[in-house]
Structures are given as C-alpha cells and as structure tokens.
C-alpha cells in the first residue's frame, strides 16, 4: 500500500525544460554551435553544468560553463514568472492526494526550487523538500532518493515498498530504480519506450492520467 508520493520538479510539476533548452540553444548559437529539438532529450533530468558539457561536446572550459550556468540562472530569475508554467492538472492532482505524505526531490538548486514552488503556490503540499543542496551526487545516482526514503521512514515509519516516485527523465527513473523504489514515468518529452526501458513500473502521459491511477487504486 502506497503511503508516500515523491515528485521530481522540472518537467513534472511544471513545464520548465523547454524554456531552459531554448535559452541554451540561443546561447550556443552565439558560439557557433547549432542545437535542434532532439538535443533536448539528451539533457532531460540533468543539471545545467552537465547539460552544457554534453551539448557542447566538451568545447567549453569549466570557467566558461560556469559563466553560461550563471547567465541562465540570471535569465530565469528575471523571467521566472513567465517561464514557470504549471503542468495541466497539477492542482487537482495535489488536492486529491491529501491522504499521502508528499515529497519533492529535485536536482535543482535550493533557491531556484523554492522560488518555483512559491510561484506555483504548492509549497504547502510537501512534507519534505530535497534539492541539490542535500546531496553530493546527481541523478542517476540514488543518493537523493535514499535520503528521501530514510526521512520518510524516520519521521512517518513509511517503508521503502510504500513509496512511489514520479519522474519524467531517464536519469531520474534510473535514480529511483537504483534506490529500489517504485517509479511512475511521466512521458512529457520522452518517448514512452525510453521510460519503460529504464524500468519504470508505470508510464503515464499526463498528471491527469496519473490522478486517475491513484483514484482507481491502480498503483
């Protein structure tokens, strides 16, 4: 019986992956690197620094990558009220899950994560919030989800098999499975088959479909 639900943030609670990619695409164009939309799939679930390294093919130095990362952070800080768009069905889903303990587990930085939650007006729903500030290892390493499980067990006596995680990227799903937790893959951007191949226990196309899964006790 599921007692706790853990949510990734970008691509799950909100549609923020496309604005991030659009920024990187424009920035890279100024450095004579052309990206197309299929490149978005390469960086889903990854932090900005790692994304820059992958998309540039290692062209930039560490200092240059940090400069790009800082520019992206500044861009989002200035424009976040226009760039952070809630997923369709988000509020209806969260309102329907009051019997569960809810957790946020994101690879995003702490300040950014709390800004997004505030903009979405959803901070009140979560019993725990885990960000990049809480871990040393990025997804697909299981550290963040191991810490989530430890916190839920310590405070609410919820065991590993009573937790399920909602993720939208292959690195995210692998992180969940490496922590031996159940996972629902949300196929916003990804091909469903990629999430299945990463061993998602369930795959849904939207938060509306996810709400129906919980409503019908199909999980």
Protein Blocks (a to p, Z undefined) as FASTA:
>chain_A
ZZbdcddfehplpccklmmmmmmmmmmmmnopacdfklmmmmgoiafklmmmmmnnomac
fklmmmmmmmmmmmmmmmmmmmmccdehklmmmmmmmmpccddddfbdfklmmmmmmmno
pmmmpmbdcdfklpmbdcfbfklmmmmmmmmmmmnopafklcccddfbfklmmmmmmnop
acdddffkbcfklmmmnopabdcfbfklmmmmmmnopZZ
